[in-house]
Amino acid sequence: MSVVRDLRVLLRFRSFRRLLAVRLLSQGADGVYQVALAAYVVFSPEKEASAAAIASAMAVLLLPYSLVGPFAGVLLDRWRRRQVFLYGNLLRAVLACATAVLMVSRVPDWLFYVSALCVTAVNRFVLAGLSAALPRVVDVDRLVIANSLSPTAGTLAATAGGGLAFIVRLVAADSDASVVLLGAALYLGAALASLSLAPELLGPDLRSAPPRLGTALVGTARDLVAGIRHLAEPARREAAWALTAMTLMRFCYGALLVLVLMLCRYALSSTPERGLALLGLALGFSGAGFFTAAVVTPWAAGRLGPVRWIAVCAAVAAVLEPALGLPFATAPLLIAAFVLGLITQGAKISTDTIVQSAVEDGFRGRIFSVYDMLFNVAFVGAAGVAALMLPPDGRSAVLVVTVAVIYAVIAAAMSRFEHQ
């Protein structure tokens, strides 16, 4: 298979392997940490979680740092990306330990959310840096396959981390704090793995000495405007369209995730423990979809083009999502999780490739920060919409049909752009 051959060639790049190791450990820790938070907030027997409560938790954890995401991107274009991976993961290890302590202490919920917010805020630097650094460790000809392997492998690592979290939680007598400590250990491993990369290898290219932090912050707004103007240039219209489509697909993903959480918690399970197990199974099917996307997308995007492949992914979702979602049954739900993983990751691989190819290296950090900001704002907005539409047990045909319509609009818009 050509994909297997390309992967073998790609893995011969020593710097790529080392950057991939940082990603796998970092996102594996994210999976562990996120499952621990979900279990604590949604599936704790003493908590009666609602869609509104889930949406509120997402807003608290994602919106504050999402709104300042572009500012972080400007800093990311000034800081050595290797150093961001090192100190960012060290900081997250310490903050995750603090979260574990708060879980076993009788403290107000807001204090727990502040701790979790700090961990996810640092995550925004790390993930944006990983995407921005990828073109520094592979050549242009293999950038598509690198975008297939690296982010998808990270997603699979997060899924594996989530599965490991389920196992640890079961062995540790449903202790969410123990799971968080496992995540802290993996964050520490990611920090140590980053030491295998030279500090200057991952960029960014600095034409002059980096300004002082205060000076950088003062110039953030001006630099951010420059980054947006860079994206708005005619030569980068394809990247702007791809980012718009991916943002809408992220909205759909967020709405469906809340629906799945509510179905697993109430409609499709009799106890919180069984609901958490069903959620874990759904995440496993979604991870299989991510892996399939990594295999299929290089071939499909190569034949159709990245823009057309995004349109195909959205069209498939528009047809299959209501067909599988409307029965509100376990088996169709698991198949839908696989399909959702496949089309979401397939579109994201194409979007990453388009953005990386169209955006100059000195702007990549801030553009990927805007990318992440759009992702998270759309995700939280979707959770809020889902909270308004979902009944207590999660069964909402209106929400399923609405998401299908959005997918159809994306498919039509991207097809039209391709033919312009």
C-alpha positions as CSV (number, residue, x, y, z in Angstrom):
1,M,0.0,0.0,0.0
2,S,1.2,3.5,-0.8
3,V,0.1,4.8,2.5
4,V,2.2,2.2,4.4
5,R,5.2,3.0,2.2
6,D,4.8,6.8,2.8
7,L,4.4,6.2,6.5
8,R,7.6,4.2,6.6
9,V,9.5,6.9,4.8
10,L,8.1,9.6,7.1
11,L,9.0,7.8,10.2
12,R,12.6,7.7,9.0
13,F,12.8,11.4,9.8
14,R,14.3,11.4,13.3
15,S,13.0,14.9,14.2
16,F,9.5,13.9,13.1
17,R,9.6,10.8,15.3
18,R,10.6,12.9,18.3
19,L,8.0,15.5,17.7
20,L,5.4,12.7,17.3
21,A,6.5,11.3,20.7
22,V,5.8,14.6,22.3
23,R,2.4,14.7,20.7
24,L,1.4,11.2,21.7
25,L,2.4,11.6,25.3
26,S,0.8,15.1,25.5
27,Q,-2.5,14.1,23.9
28,G,-2.6,10.8,25.7
29,A,-2.5,12.8,28.9
30,D,-5.3,15.0,27.5
31,G,-7.4,11.9,27.0
32,V,-6.8,10.8,30.5
33,Y,-7.5,14.2,32.0
34,Q,-10.7,14.8,29.9
35,V,-12.2,11.4,30.8
36,A,-11.5,12.1,34.5
37,L,-13.3,15.5,34.2
38,A,-16.2,14.0,32.3
39,A,-16.6,11.2,34.9
40,Y,-16.4,13.7,37.8
41,V,-18.9,16.3,36.2
42,V,-21.3,14.1,34.3
43,F,-21.2,10.5,35.6
44,S,-20.7,10.9,39.4
45,P,-23.6,9.1,41.1
46,E,-24.2,12.0,43.4
47,K,-24.5,14.5,40.5
48,E,-27.7,14.8,38.3
49,A,-26.0,16.3,35.2
50,S,-28.2,18.1,32.6
51,A,-27.4,19.3,29.2
52,A,-27.3,22.9,30.6
53,A,-24.7,21.8,33.2
54,I,-22.6,20.2,30.6
55,A,-22.7,23.3,28.4
56,S,-21.9,25.5,31.4
57,A,-18.8,23.3,32.2
58,M,-17.7,23.5,28.6
59,A,-18.1,27.3,28.6
60,V,-16.1,27.7,31.8
61,L,-13.3,25.4,30.6
62,L,-13.0,26.6,27.0
63,L,-14.3,30.1,26.4
64,P,-12.0,32.2,28.6
65,Y,-8.8,31.1,27.0
66,S,-10.4,30.7,23.6
67,L,-11.1,34.4,23.5
68,V,-7.5,35.2,24.1
69,G,-6.2,32.4,21.8
70,P,-5.0,34.7,19.1
71,F,-2.9,36.6,21.6
72,A,-1.2,33.3,22.6
73,G,-0.5,32.7,18.9
74,V,1.4,36.0,18.6
75,L,3.5,34.9,21.6
76,L,3.9,31.4,20.0
77,D,5.4,33.1,16.9
78,R,8.1,34.6,19.2
79,W,8.9,31.8,21.6
80,R,10.9,28.7,20.7
81,R,8.3,26.0,20.2
82,R,10.5,23.4,21.8
83,Q,10.5,25.4,25.0
84,V,6.7,25.7,24.8
85,F,6.4,21.9,24.8
86,L,8.9,21.6,27.7
87,Y,7.6,24.2,30.1
88,G,4.0,23.9,29.1
89,N,3.8,20.2,29.9
90,L,5.7,20.6,33.1
91,L,3.2,23.3,34.2
92,R,0.3,21.0,33.2
93,A,1.7,18.2,35.3
94,V,1.8,20.4,38.4
95,L,-1.7,21.8,37.7
96,A,-3.1,18.3,37.2
97,C,-1.8,17.3,40.6
98,A,-3.6,20.3,42.0
99,T,-6.9,19.2,40.3
100,A,-6.5,15.8,41.9
101,V,-6.2,17.3,45.3
102,L,-9.3,19.5,44.8
103,M,-11.3,16.4,43.7
104,V,-10.8,14.7,47.1
105,S,-11.2,17.9,49.0
106,R,-14.5,19.6,49.9
107,V,-14.0,22.8,47.9
108,P,-16.5,24.9,45.9
109,D,-17.0,23.8,42.3
110,W,-15.7,27.1,41.0
111,L,-12.2,26.3,42.4
112,F,-12.2,23.0,40.7
113,Y,-13.1,24.6,37.4
114,V,-10.4,27.2,37.8
115,S,-7.8,24.5,38.1
116,A,-9.1,22.6,35.1
117,L,-9.3,25.8,33.1
118,C,-5.6,26.4,33.8
119,V,-4.7,22.9,32.4
120,T,-6.7,23.4,29.3
121,A,-5.4,26.9,28.8
122,V,-1.8,25.7,28.6
123,N,-3.0,22.9,26.2
124,R,-3.9,25.6,23.7
125,F,-0.2,26.6,23.4
126,V,1.0,23.1,23.1
127,L,-1.5,21.9,20.4
128,A,-1.0,25.1,18.3
129,G,2.7,24.7,18.6
130,L,2.6,21.1,17.4
131,S,0.7,22.0,14.3
132,A,2.9,25.0,13.5
133,A,6.1,23.0,14.0
134,L,5.2,20.1,11.8
135,P,6.5,21.7,8.5
136,R,9.9,22.1,10.2
137,V,10.4,18.3,10.5
138,V,9.2,17.0,7.1
139,D,9.5,18.1,3.5
140,V,6.8,19.7,1.5
141,D,6.1,16.6,-0.5
142,R,5.2,14.6,2.6
143,L,3.2,17.3,4.4
144,V,-0.2,15.7,3.6
145,I,0.8,12.3,4.9
146,A,2.4,14.0,7.9
147,N,-0.9,15.8,8.6
148,S,-2.6,12.4,8.3
149,L,-0.3,10.6,10.7
150,S,0.6,13.2,13.3
151,P,-2.8,14.8,14.4
152,T,-4.6,11.5,13.9
153,A,-2.0,9.6,15.9
154,G,-2.5,12.3,18.6
155,T,-6.2,11.8,18.5
156,L,-5.8,8.0,18.8
157,A,-3.4,8.6,21.7
158,A,-6.1,10.7,23.4
159,T,-8.6,7.9,22.8
160,A,-6.2,5.4,24.2
161,G,-5.6,7.6,27.1
162,G,-9.3,7.8,27.7
163,G,-9.5,4.0,27.6
164,L,-6.6,3.7,30.0
165,A,-8.5,6.2,32.3
166,F,-11.5,3.9,32.3
167,I,-9.3,1.0,33.4
168,V,-7.6,3.0,36.1
169,R,-10.9,4.3,37.4
170,L,-12.2,0.7,37.6
171,V,-9.1,-0.6,39.4
172,A,-8.9,2.4,41.7
173,A,-12.5,2.0,42.9
174,D,-14.0,4.8,40.8
175,S,-11.3,7.3,42.0
176,D,-11.3,10.3,39.5
177,A,-8.3,11.8,41.4
178,S,-6.2,8.7,40.7
179,V,-7.0,9.1,37.0
180,V,-5.9,12.7,37.0
181,L,-2.6,11.8,38.6
182,L,-2.0,9.4,35.8
183,G,-2.6,12.3,33.4
184,A,0.0,14.3,35.4
185,A,2.6,11.5,34.9
186,L,2.0,11.5,31.1
187,Y,2.3,15.3,31.0
188,L,5.7,14.9,32.7
189,G,6.7,12.3,30.2
190,A,5.8,14.7,27.3
191,A,8.0,17.4,28.9
192,L,10.9,15.0,29.1
193,A,10.4,13.8,25.5
194,S,10.7,17.4,24.2
195,L,14.2,17.5,25.5
196,S,15.3,15.2,22.7
197,L,14.6,18.1,20.2
198,A,17.1,20.9,19.7
199,P,15.6,24.2,21.1
200,E,16.1,26.0,17.7
201,L,14.9,23.2,15.5
202,L,11.2,23.8,15.5
203,G,11.3,27.5,14.9
204,P,9.8,30.0,14.4
205,D,12.2,31.9,12.2
206,L,13.2,35.0,14.1
207,R,14.8,37.7,11.9
208,S,15.8,39.7,14.9
209,A,16.1,39.2,18.7
210,P,12.7,38.5,20.2
211,P,11.3,41.6,22.0
212,R,10.6,41.7,25.7
213,L,7.4,40.1,26.8
214,G,5.8,43.4,27.6
215,T,6.7,44.8,24.2
216,A,5.3,41.6,22.6
217,L,2.0,42.0,24.5
218,V,1.7,45.6,23.5
219,G,2.1,44.7,19.8
220,T,-0.2,41.7,20.0
221,A,-3.2,43.5,18.5
222,R,-1.3,44.8,15.6
223,D,0.3,41.5,14.9
224,L,-3.0,39.7,15.1
225,V,-4.5,42.1,12.6
226,A,-1.6,41.4,10.3
227,G,-2.2,37.6,10.7
228,I,-5.8,38.0,9.8
229,R,-5.0,40.1,6.8
230,H,-2.5,37.5,5.7
231,L,-5.2,34.9,5.8
232,A,-7.6,37.2,3.9
233,E,-5.2,37.7,1.0
234,P,-6.5,36.3,-2.4
235,A,-3.8,33.7,-2.4
236,R,-5.1,32.3,0.9
237,R,-8.9,32.2,0.1
238,E,-8.8,28.4,0.0
239,A,-7.4,28.4,3.6
240,A,-10.1,30.8,4.8
241,W,-12.9,28.7,3.2
242,A,-11.5,25.5,4.7
243,L,-11.3,27.1,8.2
244,T,-14.9,28.3,7.9
245,A,-16.1,24.8,6.9
246,M,-14.1,23.1,9.7
247,T,-15.5,25.6,12.3
248,L,-19.1,24.6,11.3
249,M,-18.2,21.0,11.4
250,R,-16.8,21.5,14.9
251,F,-20.2,23.1,15.8
252,C,-21.9,19.9,14.6
253,Y,-19.4,17.7,16.5
254,G,-20.0,19.7,19.7
255,A,-23.8,19.4,19.5
256,L,-23.7,15.7,18.8
257,L,-21.2,15.1,21.6
258,V,-23.6,16.6,24.2
259,L,-26.4,14.5,22.7
260,V,-24.2,11.4,23.1
261,L,-23.3,12.3,26.7
262,M,-27.0,12.6,27.6
263,L,-28.0,9.4,25.8
264,C,-25.2,7.5,27.6
265,R,-26.0,9.0,30.9
266,Y,-29.8,8.5,30.8
267,A,-31.6,7.0,27.8
268,L,-29.3,4.1,27.0
269,S,-28.1,3.0,30.4
270,S,-29.7,2.3,33.8
271,T,-26.8,3.4,36.0
272,P,-24.0,6.1,35.7
273,E,-21.4,3.3,35.7
274,R,-23.0,1.6,32.6
275,G,-23.4,5.0,31.0
276,L,-19.7,5.7,31.4
277,A,-18.8,2.3,30.0
278,L,-21.0,3.0,26.9
279,L,-19.4,6.4,26.5
280,G,-16.0,4.7,26.5
281,L,-17.2,2.2,23.8
282,A,-18.5,5.1,21.7
283,L,-15.1,6.9,22.0
284,G,-13.4,3.7,20.9
285,F,-15.5,3.5,17.8
286,S,-14.8,7.2,17.1
287,G,-11.1,6.5,17.5
288,A,-11.4,3.7,14.9
289,G,-13.0,6.3,12.6
290,F,-10.0,8.7,13.2
291,F,-7.6,5.9,12.3
292,T,-9.5,5.1,9.1
293,A,-9.4,8.7,8.1
294,A,-5.6,8.7,8.4
295,V,-5.4,5.8,6.0
296,V,-8.1,7.0,3.5
297,T,-7.5,10.8,3.5
298,P,-4.1,10.9,1.8
299,W,-5.4,8.9,-1.1
300,A,-8.8,10.6,-1.3
301,A,-7.4,14.2,-0.9
302,G,-4.7,13.3,-3.5
303,R,-7.3,12.2,-6.1
304,L,-10.1,14.7,-5.3
305,G,-8.1,17.6,-3.8
306,P,-8.4,18.7,-0.2
307,V,-11.3,21.1,-0.7
308,R,-13.4,18.5,-2.6
309,W,-12.6,15.9,0.1
310,I,-14.0,18.2,2.8
311,A,-17.1,18.5,0.7
312,V,-17.4,14.8,0.4
313,C,-17.0,14.3,4.2
314,A,-19.7,16.8,4.9
315,A,-22.0,15.2,2.3
316,V,-21.5,11.8,3.8
317,A,-22.3,13.1,7.3
318,A,-25.4,14.9,6.0
319,V,-26.8,11.6,4.8
320,L,-25.6,9.1,7.4
321,E,-25.9,11.2,10.6
322,P,-29.7,11.3,10.7
323,A,-30.0,7.8,9.4
324,L,-27.9,6.5,12.3
325,G,-28.9,9.1,14.9
326,L,-32.7,9.1,14.8
327,P,-33.2,5.6,16.1
328,F,-31.6,6.7,19.4
329,A,-30.4,3.1,19.9
330,T,-27.0,1.7,21.0
331,A,-25.9,-0.1,17.8
332,P,-26.6,2.8,15.4
333,L,-25.1,5.2,18.0
334,L,-21.8,3.3,17.9
335,I,-21.8,3.2,14.1
336,A,-22.5,7.0,14.0
337,A,-19.5,7.5,16.3
338,F,-17.3,5.8,13.8
339,V,-18.7,7.8,10.9
340,L,-18.4,11.0,12.9
341,G,-14.7,10.3,13.7
342,L,-14.0,9.4,10.1
343,I,-15.5,12.5,8.5
344,T,-14.4,15.0,11.2
345,Q,-10.8,13.8,11.1
346,G,-10.7,13.5,7.3
347,A,-11.9,17.1,7.0
348,K,-9.4,18.3,9.6
349,I,-6.4,16.6,7.9
350,S,-7.3,18.4,4.7
351,T,-7.9,21.7,6.5
352,D,-4.5,21.5,8.3
353,T,-2.8,20.8,5.1
354,I,-4.4,23.7,3.3
355,V,-3.6,26.1,6.1
356,Q,0.0,25.0,6.5
357,S,0.6,25.1,2.7
358,A,-1.0,28.6,2.3
359,V,0.3,30.4,5.4
360,E,3.9,31.6,5.7
361,D,5.9,30.2,8.6
362,G,6.1,33.4,10.5
363,F,2.3,33.6,10.7
364,R,1.5,29.9,11.3
365,G,1.4,30.2,15.1
366,R,-1.2,33.0,15.2
367,I,-3.3,31.4,12.4
368,F,-3.4,28.1,14.2
369,S,-4.3,30.0,17.4
370,V,-7.2,31.6,15.5
371,Y,-8.0,28.1,14.2
372,D,-8.2,26.7,17.8
373,M,-10.2,29.7,19.0
374,L,-12.8,29.2,16.3
375,F,-12.9,25.5,17.1
376,N,-13.6,26.1,20.8
377,V,-16.1,28.9,20.4
378,A,-18.0,26.8,17.9
379,F,-17.8,23.8,20.3
380,V,-19.2,25.8,23.3
381,G,-21.8,27.5,21.1
382,A,-23.0,24.1,20.0
383,A,-23.2,22.9,23.6
384,G,-25.3,25.9,24.4
385,V,-27.7,25.3,21.5
386,A,-27.9,21.6,22.4
387,A,-28.7,22.5,26.0
388,L,-31.7,24.5,24.7
389,M,-32.9,21.8,22.4
390,L,-32.3,18.5,24.3
391,P,-34.9,17.0,26.6
392,P,-33.7,15.4,29.9
393,D,-32.9,12.0,28.3
394,G,-31.2,13.4,25.3
395,R,-33.6,12.2,22.6
396,S,-34.0,15.2,20.2
397,A,-34.9,14.5,16.5
398,V,-34.9,18.3,15.9
399,L,-31.2,18.5,16.9
400,V,-30.2,15.6,14.7
401,V,-32.0,17.0,11.7
402,T,-30.5,20.5,12.3
403,V,-27.0,19.1,12.3
404,A,-27.7,17.2,9.1
405,V,-28.8,20.4,7.4
406,I,-25.6,22.2,8.5
407,Y,-23.5,19.4,7.1
408,A,-25.4,19.6,3.8
409,V,-24.8,23.4,3.6
410,I,-21.1,22.9,4.2
411,A,-21.0,20.2,1.4
412,A,-22.8,22.5,-1.1
413,A,-20.6,25.6,-0.2
414,M,-17.3,23.8,-0.5
415,S,-18.4,22.2,-3.8
416,R,-19.3,25.5,-5.2
417,F,-16.0,27.1,-4.1
418,E,-14.1,24.2,-5.8
419,H,-15.8,25.0,-9.1
420,Q,-15.2,28.8,-9.0
